Amino acid sequence: MGNVILIGFMGCGKTTVGFRLSYRLRKPVTDTDKEIEREEKRSISDIFATDGEEYFRRKETDCLRKLIKSVRNHIISVGGGLPMREVNRQLLHELGQVFYLRAEAETIYERLRGDTTRPLLQCSDPKERIRSLMEQRDEYYMEASDAVIQVDGKSFEQILNEIEAEYLNKFK
């Protein structure tokens, strides 16, 4: 069986779902943001502040290319903006089965309120910024995904069950 890739807006649960799914399916977990931070030896916030968003987006594409060559049977969680680039959407499909963890803007705002580690939310109206970014990104997430999992109001167990059913169904 192949890689399971989790995409979606920041705060939708990719990291937590990734770790729990990793345990359930007995697959290692890889997080593209963590891979980039390890390679760069600095945080995503520092990368954005020093080199800008475009530099970071190129690092995401490089990371996907490396993962295609090096990982099999992993759970892979990707940064929220990664699917915005067309090349990344193509690479995601090469990498494995892509699940879009979809949440409403209000859910995201409640989860991220007060989080100072998200460079794109350091603004005067983070709630509006979330809504605006989600509207811009949804079509790209849809294009990049093989399956959409609506996460609002669901327990992690319900989310994991849906992903596992979709994943195993593909390999029947």
JOGI-V823319 format. One record per pair of residues at least 6 apart in sequence whose ideal C-beta (glycine too) atoms are under 8 Angstrom apart, sorted by the first residue. I is the first residue (numbers start at 1). J is the second residue. Records with the same first field share a line. If there is no record, write none. Layout:
I: J + J
//
This chain:
1: 73 + 167 + 171
2: 72 + 73 + 96 + 97
3: 67 + 71 + 72 + 73 + 74 + 75 + 76 + 95 + 96 + 97
4: 21 + 25 + 27 + 74 + 75 + 76 + 96 + 97 + 99 + 163 + 167
5: 76 + 77 + 78 + 92 + 95 + 96 + 97 + 98 + 99
6: 14 + 17 + 18 + 21 + 75 + 76 + 77 + 78 + 99 + 101
7: 14 + 78 + 80 + 82 + 83 + 92 + 98 + 99 + 100 + 101 + 141 + 144 + 145
8: 14 + 80 + 100 + 101 + 102 + 103 + 141 + 151
9: 80 + 103 + 108 + 130 + 133 + 134 + 137 + 141
10: 79 + 80 + 108 + 112 + 118 + 120 + 121
11: 103 + 107 + 108 + 111 + 112 + 115
12: 80 + 101 + 102 + 103 + 107 + 108 + 151
13: 101 + 103 + 151 + 156 + 159
14: 77 + 78 + 80 + 101
15: 31 + 77
16: 156
17: 77 + 101 + 156 + 159 + 160 + 163
18: 29 + 31 + 75 + 76 + 77
19: 29
20: 156 + 160
21: 27 + 29 + 75 + 160 + 163 + 164
22: 28 + 29 + 75
24: 160 + 164
25: 75 + 164 + 167
27: 73 + 74 + 75
28: 71 + 73 + 74 + 75
29: 74 + 75 + 76 + 77
30: 67 + 71 + 74 + 75 + 76 + 77
31: 76 + 77 + 78
32: 60 + 63 + 64 + 67 + 76 + 77 + 78 + 79 + 82
33: 44 + 77 + 78 + 79
35: 63 + 66 + 67
36: 44 + 47 + 56 + 59 + 60 + 63
37: 43 + 44 + 47
39: 59 + 63
40: 47 + 59
42: 50
43: 117
44: 56 + 79 + 117 + 119
45: 117 + 119
47: 55 + 56 + 59
48: 56 + 119
49: 119
53: 81 + 119
57: 81 + 82 + 84 + 85
60: 78 + 79 + 81 + 82 + 85 + 88
61: 85 + 87 + 88 + 91
64: 78 + 82 + 88 + 91 + 92 + 95
65: 91
67: 74 + 76 + 95
68: 91 + 94 + 95
71: 95
74: 96
76: 95 + 96
78: 92
80: 137
81: 120 + 137
82: 88 + 92
83: 89 + 92 + 137 + 140 + 141 + 143 + 144
84: 137 + 140
88: 144
89: 140 + 143 + 144
92: 98 + 144
93: 144 + 146
97: 146 + 147 + 166 + 167 + 170
98: 144 + 145 + 146 + 147
99: 145 + 146 + 147 + 148 + 149 + 163 + 166 + 167
100: 141 + 142 + 144 + 145 + 147 + 148 + 149
101: 149 + 151 + 159
102: 138 + 141 + 148 + 149 + 150 + 151
103: 150 + 151 + 152
104: 152
105: 127 + 130 + 131 + 134
107: 151 + 152
108: 130 + 134
109: 126 + 127 + 130
112: 118 + 121 + 126 + 130
113: 126
115: 121
116: 122
120: 129 + 133
121: 129 + 130
123: 129
142: 148
146: 166 + 170
147: 163 + 166
149: 159 + 162 + 163 + 166
151: 159
//
